Amino acid sequence: MRAFKGISTVAHTTASGTQEVSAAAEEQLASMEEMSSSFHAVTHMAEGMQELVSRFRV
């Protein structure tokens, strides 16, 4: 009976750890998506600035 309780405890601990890893992975994915969005916004602004600056070249 102790062996079954031990296995159950290990299974619960593993499941809990898996959930924590999954949550961390989701947070990382959200952060990466936010960085990608910011990168695209900055790229778009830089392109607009290049276009404006090119008008003033002599």
Secondary structure, 3 states (H helix, E strand, C coil): CHHHHHHHHHHHHHHHHHHHHHHHHHHHHHHHHHHHHHHHHHHHHHHHHHHHHHCCCC
